[in-house]
Amino acid sequence: MADRKAARGGVAALALTAVLVGCGSGAGSDGHRSDPDPATTITTTNTIGATTMRGERYCEVLLVSPHDGTISADVYNSYPLNTCPAPLWEALDPTALAAEHGAAVALLNGPRFWLMDGVEKVGEVDELPKATFGGIEMYRQASVEVGDVAAASTPYIPHAVDRRTVFTFDAGSEVYELVAADGTVYVMQTWSQQKDPSLVEAELAALAPRLDLPAGWSYRARTLDETLRVDSTTTAAQVLQDDLGNSYSQVTPAI
């Protein structure tokens, strides 16, 4: 039980997922960039029966192993195949998963919930490799080299994520943003129950008192007057996490 808890929410897991959580359903299948082809761009907004992906639950399994003198992780994501059923997710044993899939370590990231309304993705989702973890089917969304683990474990430090997507937040939606001391804006893309299992979306607007923000930073909630598009189709997304493990993308361009 202690090993399972550590792999779900321990320092190692949080350090790695701080870098990798930004991959989500938008990462390339091999973790590397290729020139985007507009002809293959697809839109994901209603893949599990909802009119928007906002609020949909997902989870990830990270299979971590040494590779060519560094550490790499295959990132598997349950979206859009299912909503990561809680009984199956809670029953997962990271040690058994690592052995089953030939990894040094398996880390569990989730549950998490989307906050964007839609994703435009370069490439076909159905072409991604699949695997099943304790009955939960997932796509392999990325294979990523892990850099400085100490830096990755620090909140409010942005990391480059190659995902080739546009995250769309519809006009009229409420968004939650971090504003850095230099004015750079980061919009929350997913919220997490990994550190606080009781956190719900309705609490996000008043989250500021719970965050240990860097000097000069602020947190705000606002309602969009027009659609917000976070476009990382031609450049790496800049992704960071707050103290509670909620994940943000830098708004491009900054506002």
C-alpha positions in Angstrom: 0.0 0.0 0.0 2.8 2.4 0.8 4.4 1.8 -2.6 1.1 2.3 -4.3 0.5 5.6 -2.5 4.0 6.9 -3.4 3.6 6.0 -7.1 0.2 7.8 -7.1 1.2 11.0 -5.4 4.8 10.9 -4.2 7.6 13.3 -5.0 8.9 11.3 -7.9 5.4 11.1 -9.5 4.7 14.8 -9.0 8.1 15.7 -10.4 7.6 13.8 -13.6 4.0 14.7 -14.1 4.8 18.4 -13.7 6.6 18.0 -17.0 4.4 15.4 -18.7 0.9 16.4 -17.7 0.8 19.1 -20.4 0.9 16.4 -23.1 -2.7 15.3 -22.5 -4.7 14.4 -25.5 -2.7 16.9 -27.7 0.8 15.4 -27.7 2.3 13.8 -30.7 2.5 10.0 -30.6 6.3 10.0 -30.5 7.0 13.2 -28.5 8.7 14.8 -31.5 7.6 17.7 -33.7 6.9 17.3 -37.4 5.7 20.0 -39.8 1.9 20.3 -39.3 -0.2 19.3 -42.2 -3.5 21.3 -42.2 -5.1 18.4 -44.1 -4.8 16.1 -41.1 -6.1 18.6 -38.5 -9.1 17.2 -36.6 -11.3 18.6 -33.9 -12.1 16.8 -30.7 -15.1 18.2 -28.8 -17.6 15.4 -28.4 -15.9 12.1 -28.2 -17.6 10.7 -25.1 -21.1 11.9 -25.7 -20.9 15.4 -24.2 -21.4 18.7 -26.1 -18.0 19.9 -24.8 -15.0 18.2 -23.3 -14.9 20.7 -20.4 -15.4 18.8 -17.1 -14.6 15.4 -18.6 -12.5 13.2 -16.4 -9.4 11.4 -17.5 -6.3 9.8 -16.1 -2.8 8.9 -17.2 -0.3 6.1 -16.7 3.4 7.0 -17.2 5.7 4.1 -18.0 9.2 5.3 -17.0 12.5 3.6 -18.0 16.2 4.5 -18.6 16.9 5.0 -22.2 20.2 6.0 -23.9 21.7 7.5 -20.7 18.5 9.4 -19.8 15.1 8.7 -18.4 12.1 8.5 -20.8 8.4 8.1 -20.2 5.6 6.7 -22.4 2.5 8.7 -21.5 -0.8 6.9 -21.8 -4.1 8.8 -21.5 -7.6 7.5 -21.1 -9.2 10.4 -23.1 -11.2 10.1 -25.4 -11.7 6.4 -24.9 -13.4 6.5 -21.5 -13.8 8.6 -18.4 -11.3 6.6 -16.3 -13.8 4.7 -14.1 -13.0 5.3 -10.4 -13.2 1.6 -9.2 -10.8 0.5 -11.9 -8.5 3.5 -11.4 -8.3 3.0 -7.6 -7.5 -0.7 -8.0 -4.4 -0.1 -10.2 -1.2 -1.4 -8.7 1.8 0.6 -10.1 4.3 -2.1 -9.3 2.3 -4.7 -11.1 1.8 -2.4 -14.1 5.5 -1.7 -14.4 6.3 -5.4 -14.4 3.5 -6.1 -16.9 4.6 -3.5 -19.4 8.4 -3.9 -19.0 9.0 -0.5 -17.4 11.2 0.5 -14.5 8.4 2.4 -12.8 4.8 3.1 -13.5 3.3 6.4 -12.2 -0.4 7.2 -11.9 -1.5 10.7 -12.7 -5.1 11.6 -12.0 -7.9 11.8 -11.9 -7.8 15.1 -13.8 -10.6 17.1 -15.6 -10.4 19.2 -18.8 -11.3 22.9 -18.7 -11.0 23.7 -22.4 -14.1 23.3 -24.6 -12.4 21.7 -27.5 -9.0 20.5 -29.0 -7.9 20.8 -32.6 -5.1 18.3 -33.1 -2.7 17.7 -35.9 -2.8 14.0 -36.8 -5.3 11.1 -36.4 -6.2 10.0 -32.9 -7.1 6.5 -34.1 -3.5 5.9 -35.3 -2.1 6.2 -31.8 -0.9 2.9 -30.1 -3.3 1.6 -27.4 -2.7 -0.3 -24.1 -5.0 -1.5 -21.3 -4.3 -0.9 -17.7 -6.5 -2.8 -15.2 -9.4 -2.7 -17.7 -8.9 1.0 -18.6 -8.0 1.4 -22.3 -5.6 4.3 -23.1 -3.8 5.9 -26.0 -0.1 6.4 -25.9 -0.1 10.1 -26.4 3.6 10.8 -26.1 7.1 9.4 -25.5 9.1 12.1 -23.7 12.6 12.4 -22.3 12.6 13.7 -18.8 15.1 16.4 -17.9 16.0 17.9 -14.5 13.7 16.1 -12.0 14.4 18.7 -9.3 13.3 21.6 -11.6 10.3 19.6 -12.7 9.0 19.3 -9.2 8.9 23.0 -8.6 5.5 24.7 -9.1 5.2 27.8 -11.4 8.1 26.8 -13.5 7.1 26.5 -17.2 8.2 23.5 -19.3 8.1 23.1 -23.1 5.7 20.5 -24.3 5.5 19.4 -27.9 1.8 18.6 -28.5 0.8 20.2 -31.9 -2.7 21.4 -30.8 -5.0 24.3 -30.4 -6.9 24.4 -27.1 -10.2 26.3 -27.5 -12.1 28.0 -24.7 -15.5 29.2 -25.9 -16.8 32.7 -25.5 -18.9 32.8 -22.4 -16.8 30.2 -20.6 -15.2 31.0 -17.2 -11.5 30.6 -17.3 -8.9 30.6 -14.5 -5.6 32.3 -15.1 -2.2 32.9 -13.5 -0.6 36.2 -14.3 3.2 36.2 -13.9 5.2 39.2 -12.6 6.2 40.1 -16.2 2.6 40.0 -17.4 2.7 36.6 -19.0 -0.7 34.9 -18.7 -1.2 31.1 -18.2 -4.8 29.6 -18.5 -5.8 26.5 -16.5 -6.2 23.6 -18.9 -6.9 20.8 -16.4 -7.7 20.7 -12.7 -6.5 17.8 -10.5 -7.8 15.8 -7.6 -4.5 14.1 -7.1 -3.4 16.4 -4.2 -6.9 17.4 -3.0 -9.4 14.6 -3.8 -12.3 16.9 -2.7 -11.5 19.8 -5.2 -14.4 20.5 -7.5 -14.7 22.9 -10.5 -17.0 25.2 -8.6 -14.2 26.0 -6.2 -11.7 27.1 -8.9 -12.9 30.7 -9.1 -11.9 31.3 -5.4 -8.7 29.3 -5.5 -6.2 32.1 -5.0 -6.0 32.0 -1.1 -4.9 28.3 -1.3 -2.0 29.0 -3.7 1.5 29.9 -2.7 2.1 32.3 -5.6 5.6 33.6 -6.5 6.2 37.3 -5.7 4.4 39.5 -8.2 2.1 36.7 -9.5 -1.7 36.8 -9.3 -4.6 34.4 -9.9 -7.9 35.4 -11.5 -11.2 34.1 -12.8 -12.9 35.8 -15.7 -15.6 35.2 -18.3 -14.5 35.2 -21.9 -16.0 37.8 -24.2 -14.6 36.0 -27.2 -13.2 32.6 -28.0 -9.7 32.0 -26.5 -7.4 29.8 -28.6 -4.1 28.5 -27.2 -2.2 27.6 -30.4 0.9 25.3 -30.1 0.8 23.8 -33.6 4.0 25.5 -34.7 5.8 26.0 -31.4 6.1 24.1 -28.1 3.5 24.9 -25.5 4.7 26.4 -22.2 3.1 24.4 -19.4 3.3 24.8 -15.6 1.5 23.6 -12.5 0.4 25.3 -9.3 0.7 24.0 -5.7 -2.4 21.7 -6.1 -1.2 20.1 -9.4 -3.6 22.0 -11.6 -2.0 22.5 -15.1 -1.8 25.7 -17.1 -0.7 26.7 -20.6 0.8 30.0 -21.6 -1.7 32.0 -23.6 -0.3 32.8 -27.1 0.0 35.7 -27.5 0.1 36.9 -23.9 -2.7 39.4 -22.9 
